[in-house]
């Protein structure tokens, strides 16, 4: 009889990384870490720590400006290490939760992840520089430590990650920048037009009264830029028309 035709072999389709990630069952430890990372109390706790860190930074800056040549109190040193450890633990939690997806370009939180990593590493870098300069005086290292200390102020920006209302307000401010720019352009055109009229009146006044002292007049309306600046000060309270 006739031989049966051979059936085509089924070629398994290539699975994407996302499918493989869904198929792979995470371990018990990673599942617990994922629950912790997505828990509401964890986010609230980190937001409170960020606000507390900002408050401590303000107190530390206030103390430093009053005691420039004194050593740092132990309280500030301990709190710096505490916040560094707290933010490092948060970063580790998110790293374990997201894995290789943490720095993926398809991750919608990649900007926050890079920002958090930068803040944590700069904090530990400041602590390392401070330890290196504790025994010897190195001016360059001290300058680097001061610059890294400024980076810690950026931690307060991370509060917007946890509070939706703050993000909406920032987005509203960014959206309103375009109308603000057009408003400034319109205001500049109006001040330029009025300034040109005032300059013509000033020229007429000087030409009709050449023997009069026009020092004060020229101080306020001696050019188009000076005139526009005088008008701006008049609108913003920098100068009043009733002043002698």
Rosetta blueprint (number, residue, H / E / L):
1 X L
2 X L
3 X L
4 X L
5 X L
6 X L
7 X L
8 X L
9 X L
10 X L
11 X L
12 X L
13 X L
14 X L
15 X L
16 X L
17 X H
18 X H
19 X H
20 X H
21 X H
22 X H
23 X H
24 X L
25 X L
26 X L
27 X L
28 X H
29 X H
30 X H
31 X H
32 X H
33 X H
34 X H
35 X H
36 X H
37 X H
38 X H
39 X L
40 X H
41 X H
42 X H
43 X H
44 X H
45 X H
46 X H
47 X H
48 X H
49 X H
50 X H
51 X H
52 X H
53 X H
54 X H
55 X H
56 X H
57 X H
58 X H
59 X H
60 X H
61 X H
62 X H
63 X H
64 X H
65 X H
66 X H
67 X L
68 X L
69 X L
70 X L
71 X L
72 X L
73 X L
74 X H
75 X H
76 X H
77 X H
78 X H
79 X H
80 X H
81 X H
82 X H
83 X H
84 X H
85 X H
86 X H
87 X H
88 X H
89 X H
90 X H
91 X H
92 X H
93 X H
94 X H
95 X H
96 X H
97 X H
98 X H
99 X H
100 X H
101 X H
102 X H
103 X H
104 X L
105 X L
106 X L
107 X L
108 X L
109 X L
110 X H
111 X H
112 X H
113 X H
114 X H
115 X H
116 X H
117 X H
118 X H
119 X H
120 X H
121 X H
122 X H
123 X H
124 X H
125 X H
126 X H
127 X H
128 X H
129 X H
130 X H
131 X H
132 X H
133 X L
134 X L
135 X L
136 X L
137 X L
138 X L
139 X H
140 X H
141 X H
142 X H
143 X H
144 X H
145 X H
146 X H
147 X H
148 X H
149 X H
150 X H
151 X H
152 X H
153 X H
154 X H
155 X H
156 X H
157 X H
158 X H
159 X H
160 X H
161 X H
162 X L
163 X L
164 X H
165 X H
166 X H
167 X H
168 X H
169 X H
170 X H
171 X H
172 X H
173 X H
174 X H
175 X H
176 X H
177 X H
178 X H
179 X H
180 X H
181 X H
182 X H
183 X H
184 X H
185 X H
186 X H
187 X H
188 X H
189 X H
190 X H
191 X H
192 X H
193 X H
194 X H
195 X H
196 X H
197 X H
198 X H
199 X H
200 X H
201 X H
202 X H
203 X H
204 X H
205 X H
206 X H
207 X H
208 X H
209 X L
210 X L
211 X L
212 X L
213 X L
214 X L
215 X H
216 X H
217 X H
218 X H
219 X H
220 X H
221 X H
222 X L
223 X L
224 X H
225 X H
226 X H
227 X H
228 X H
229 X H
230 X H
231 X H
232 X H
233 X H
234 X H
235 X H
236 X H
237 X L
238 X L
239 X L
240 X L
241 X L
242 X L
243 X L
244 X L
